[in-house]
């Protein structure tokens, strides 16, 4: 493997880790799950940095990265249900709102052929990662959940508004306000 292959190898590793995460969630192994999820998110953090730093960006790499990100995003509600089902019992209405916003955003992204990589989405991705790692490892912290919910609702709402009302939309659109 050459240096040129490292970003895509990290992304493929993340995709493979999704299968491992499913097994760990189904076996109800939260400690191992948290470790593997942290590794998966670490690969997400560094694959793009390596690609941009060493000018190794590619269309294939960008598509592969989006597939890996979406696979983890789509799996998260199910993993949360498997590992922390009490959250669904008490906060099902918040999860329903987020699922509706996510589906609307994905449909609009598909219709406009413009994935959203806004600042709010990037910040919220890290917030969600921290919240989920904490929740899987230690249980629910209600104030952390509310901060994460508000962040997610804002980020997805902003993306929906961009997709609905901005004439020019691309994956480089950073904010509704710019």
C-alpha positions, 0 to 999 in steps of 0.5 A: 500500500502506498501513501496515496492509499492511506485516506481511502484505506482509513475510510474502508476500515471505518466501513468495516468497523460498522459491521463490528459495531453491529455485532457488539451492539447486538451482543450488548457489549457497550465497553467494546462498542465505545472503543470501536466507535471511537476508533471509527470516528478517529478514522473519520477525523484523520482520513480527510485531513491526510487527503487534504494535507498531502493533496490526495483528494479524489472523487472516489475518496469523497464518495467513499467517505460519504458512504461511510459517514451515512452508514454510521449515521443511519446505524446510530439510532438502532445502536442507541436503541440496542444499547440504551433503550431507556432513551427511546422510552422517555425521549421518543418524541425528540428522536422522532423529530430528529429522524424527520429532520434527517429524512427531509434533509437527505431527500432535499440533498438528493433532489438538489444533488448537494450534500451539506457540509455546513459549519453547523453540521461539522460542529454538531457531528463532534457534539453528537460523537461526544454525546454518544460515546459518553451515553454508551459508556456511562448512561444518559446525561440529560443536559448533554442530551438537550444540548445535542438535540438543539445542536442537531435540530439547528444544523438540520434545520439550517441545511433544510432552509439552505436547500429550500431557499438558496439558489446556488447550493453546493457541498461547499455552502458553509452557512445560511448566513454567508 
